[in-house]
Amino acid sequence: MGDISISSLAAGFVFGVIGFWLFKEGRRRGEVRIALVGVTMMGYSYFTANPAADWGIGLALCGLAYMWWV
């Protein structure tokens, strides 16, 4: 923790926005799993150690949301 870079900030912003949208859509559709992935996406970047972890976890969560969405 403590490694703040432009890449980390960008990942936090991008996946935070996607997470907010997933949270709203999950609640609207009554899909608790999607809403929880959205909440996780909004907050995980505070606990990751480097930009590679930010992008990797964010992409993995997007993939998980996609699998549950379809």
trRosetta pair geometry for C-beta under 8 A, 3 or more apart (Angstrom, degrees):
i j d omega theta_ij theta_ji phi_ij phi_ji
1 47 7.2 -46 -88 -143 113 36
1 49 6.4 -73 -49 -108 45 61
3 8 6.8 150 111 -46 79 153
3 49 6.6 51 25 169 125 54
3 50 5.5 -7 83 -103 151 63
3 51 7.6 -106 123 -27 117 75
4 8 5.8 -124 -143 72 45 139
4 9 6.9 54 -172 -50 87 96
5 8 4.8 100 50 6 72 100
5 9 7.1 -137 95 -1 39 87
5 51 5.6 -56 60 -54 126 124
6 9 5.7 -56 -148 40 33 111
6 10 6.1 34 153 -21 67 107
7 10 5.7 -53 -144 37 30 111
7 11 6.3 29 156 -18 64 106
7 51 3.8 32 107 -137 124 144
7 54 7.1 149 133 62 86 138
7 55 7.4 -49 170 -41 106 117
8 11 5.8 -53 -145 37 29 110
8 12 6.3 31 155 -19 63 107
8 45 6.9 144 -175 -173 82 112
8 48 7.8 -169 -135 84 105 112
8 50 7.6 -113 -79 -178 114 31
8 51 4.9 -109 -61 -89 74 81
8 54 5.3 164 -125 -36 66 161
9 12 5.7 -54 -147 37 30 113
9 13 6.3 28 155 -17 64 107
10 13 5.8 -57 -148 38 30 109
10 14 6.1 25 158 -16 67 110
11 14 5.9 -55 -138 40 29 107
11 15 5.9 7 170 2 66 114
11 45 6.1 165 109 -114 97 132
11 51 6.5 155 -8 -150 139 75
11 54 3.7 104 103 143 157 121
11 55 5.2 -109 -109 -69 133 67
11 58 5.7 -156 -171 -17 101 153
12 15 6.6 -64 -135 49 19 94
12 16 5.6 26 161 -27 60 118
12 45 3.9 -171 -99 113 88 164
12 46 7.9 84 -122 -53 124 60
12 54 6.8 -61 -50 -153 71 129
13 16 5.7 -58 -140 36 22 114
13 17 6.5 21 161 -18 61 105
14 17 6.2 -61 -157 33 25 106
14 18 6.5 18 151 -11 63 110
14 58 7.2 69 92 179 102 153
15 18 5.4 -50 -141 42 40 113
15 19 5.8 47 155 -25 67 106
15 41 4.9 -128 165 -174 94 98
15 42 7.8 -158 126 -80 78 32
15 44 7.7 -53 124 52 139 106
15 45 6.7 140 68 -44 124 122
15 54 7.7 -165 13 175 141 84
15 58 3.9 -105 -83 -135 146 121
15 61 7.2 80 -157 66 123 129
15 62 7.6 -109 -121 -51 96 104
16 19 5.6 -53 -143 37 28 114
16 20 6.4 32 155 -22 62 102
16 41 6.9 -180 -94 134 31 83
16 42 5.1 74 -138 -130 71 61
16 45 7.2 -70 -54 16 98 134
17 20 5.8 -49 -149 31 31 112
17 21 6.6 29 153 -15 62 105
18 21 5.8 -58 -152 38 32 111
18 22 6.2 32 151 -18 67 107
18 38 7.9 -139 125 -125 60 77
18 41 6.0 -79 90 152 91 150
18 58 7.9 101 54 -170 137 103
18 62 6.7 -19 149 -96 153 104
19 22 5.6 -53 -143 38 32 111
19 23 6.2 37 155 -23 65 104
19 37 7.5 -137 -128 128 81 63
19 38 4.5 132 -173 -164 63 57
19 39 6.9 160 176 -49 112 9
19 40 7.1 -141 -134 71 126 49
19 41 2.8 -168 -85 89 116 107
19 42 4.0 -160 112 -48 140 72
19 43 7.9 -162 152 -2 164 58
19 61 7.8 1 -88 130 100 140
20 23 5.7 -52 -149 33 30 114
20 24 6.5 28 154 -16 63 105
20 38 6.6 129 -77 -176 9 110
20 42 6.1 89 -59 -88 71 119
21 24 5.8 -55 -149 37 32 109
21 25 6.2 25 156 -12 66 110
21 38 7.2 -145 70 -128 42 122
22 25 5.8 -58 -141 44 30 107
22 26 5.8 35 158 -24 66 110
22 34 5.6 -134 -179 170 92 86
22 35 7.2 177 135 -102 77 30
22 37 5.8 -70 145 92 145 95
22 38 3.3 -169 91 -83 95 103
22 41 6.5 73 40 29 136 141
22 65 5.6 -61 -130 -140 142 148
23 26 5.8 -54 -142 36 25 113
23 27 6.5 22 159 -15 61 106
23 34 8.0 -177 -92 129 27 75
23 35 5.2 68 -140 -147 57 67
23 38 3.2 -164 -51 120 71 141
23 39 5.7 96 -98 -53 120 67
23 42 7.0 -7 -32 -27 137 131
24 27 6.0 -59 -151 38 28 107
24 28 6.2 26 154 -20 65 110
24 38 7.5 -165 6 -168 52 164
25 28 5.5 -54 -143 37 33 112
25 29 6.1 15 163 -4 68 111
25 31 7.7 -9 124 46 76 118
25 34 6.5 -69 97 138 92 136
25 38 7.7 155 44 -65 83 145
26 29 6.3 -65 -141 48 24 98
26 31 4.6 -98 -145 79 73 88
26 32 6.9 97 169 -114 113 11
26 33 7.3 -141 -141 73 125 44
26 34 3.4 -170 -97 94 108 94
26 35 3.1 -164 110 -54 135 70
26 36 7.4 -147 165 4 164 52
26 37 7.5 156 -66 42 149 87
26 38 5.7 -152 6 -1 132 130
27 30 7.6 31 -173 -74 28 32
27 35 5.3 88 -52 -100 71 130
29 34 7.1 23 61 50 123 145
31 34 4.1 37 112 18 120 114
31 35 6.5 155 94 -15 67 86
31 68 7.3 139 178 144 129 114
32 35 5.6 -58 -148 40 35 113
32 36 6.2 34 155 -20 69 107
33 36 5.8 -57 -148 36 29 110
33 37 6.5 30 153 -18 64 103
33 68 5.1 -128 115 -167 131 155
34 37 5.7 -51 -150 34 33 111
34 38 6.5 38 149 -21 63 105
34 65 6.0 85 -132 -143 77 90
34 68 5.9 -166 -71 107 82 126
34 69 6.5 83 -101 -81 125 80
35 38 5.5 -53 -153 34 33 116
35 39 6.6 33 151 -18 65 102
36 39 5.6 -47 -146 35 36 111
36 40 6.3 39 153 -19 65 104
37 40 5.6 -54 -149 38 33 114
37 41 6.3 35 152 -22 66 106
37 61 5.7 159 -167 -173 97 96
37 64 5.9 -168 -120 101 135 111
37 65 4.6 175 123 -80 155 97
37 68 7.3 171 -20 39 147 143
38 41 5.7 -54 -146 35 30 111
38 42 6.6 31 155 -21 63 104
38 65 7.6 86 -57 -107 69 136
39 42 5.8 -55 -152 32 32 112
39 43 6.7 -5 161 7 64 113
40 43 6.6 -85 -152 49 27 89
40 44 5.6 34 168 -45 72 111
40 61 6.2 -157 103 -131 115 139
41 44 6.5 -36 -119 11 25 111
41 58 6.7 85 -139 -131 93 75
41 61 5.1 171 -82 127 97 149
41 62 7.8 82 -106 -62 136 69
41 65 7.9 -18 -41 -41 137 138
43 46 5.9 -38 -175 16 67 115
43 47 7.7 39 143 -3 79 106
44 47 6.1 -76 -166 44 50 101
44 48 6.5 50 147 -36 82 106
44 57 5.7 -134 140 130 144 137
44 58 7.5 -178 75 -74 128 70
44 61 7.3 179 6 -41 155 151
45 48 5.7 -47 -139 19 43 115
45 54 5.3 46 -125 -129 96 101
45 58 7.5 19 -70 -65 102 111
48 53 4.1 -176 -169 111 115 118
48 54 5.0 162 89 -70 154 66
48 57 6.3 -148 -90 16 135 142
49 53 5.5 72 45 15 74 153
50 53 5.2 98 57 10 69 101
50 54 7.2 -121 107 -7 39 90
51 54 5.2 -49 -147 31 40 118
51 55 6.3 29 160 -11 71 104
52 55 6.2 -58 -147 42 29 102
52 56 5.9 27 157 -18 66 115
53 56 5.7 -57 -134 43 28 110
53 57 5.9 22 169 -13 67 110
54 57 6.6 -64 -146 40 17 100
54 58 6.2 15 158 -17 58 117
55 58 5.7 -60 -143 40 28 114
55 59 6.2 25 161 -17 65 108
56 59 6.1 -58 -147 37 26 105
56 60 6.3 25 155 -18 63 109
57 60 5.5 -55 -146 38 33 113
57 61 6.3 32 155 -18 66 105
58 61 5.9 -56 -148 37 29 108
58 62 6.5 31 152 -19 63 104
59 62 5.5 -50 -148 35 35 114
59 63 6.4 38 152 -20 65 103
60 63 5.6 -52 -151 36 33 113
60 64 6.5 35 150 -20 64 104
61 64 5.4 -49 -146 35 36 114
61 65 6.4 37 154 -18 65 103
62 65 5.8 -53 -148 37 31 111
62 66 6.3 34 152 -21 64 106
63 66 5.5 -54 -147 36 32 113
63 67 6.4 34 154 -21 65 102
64 67 5.8 -51 -148 32 32 111
64 68 6.5 20 156 -8 64 107
65 68 6.0 -62 -148 44 31 104
65 69 5.9 37 153 -31 67 110
66 69 5.5 -52 -140 30 30 115
66 70 6.5 15 166 -8 64 107
67 70 6.7 -66 -150 40 23 98
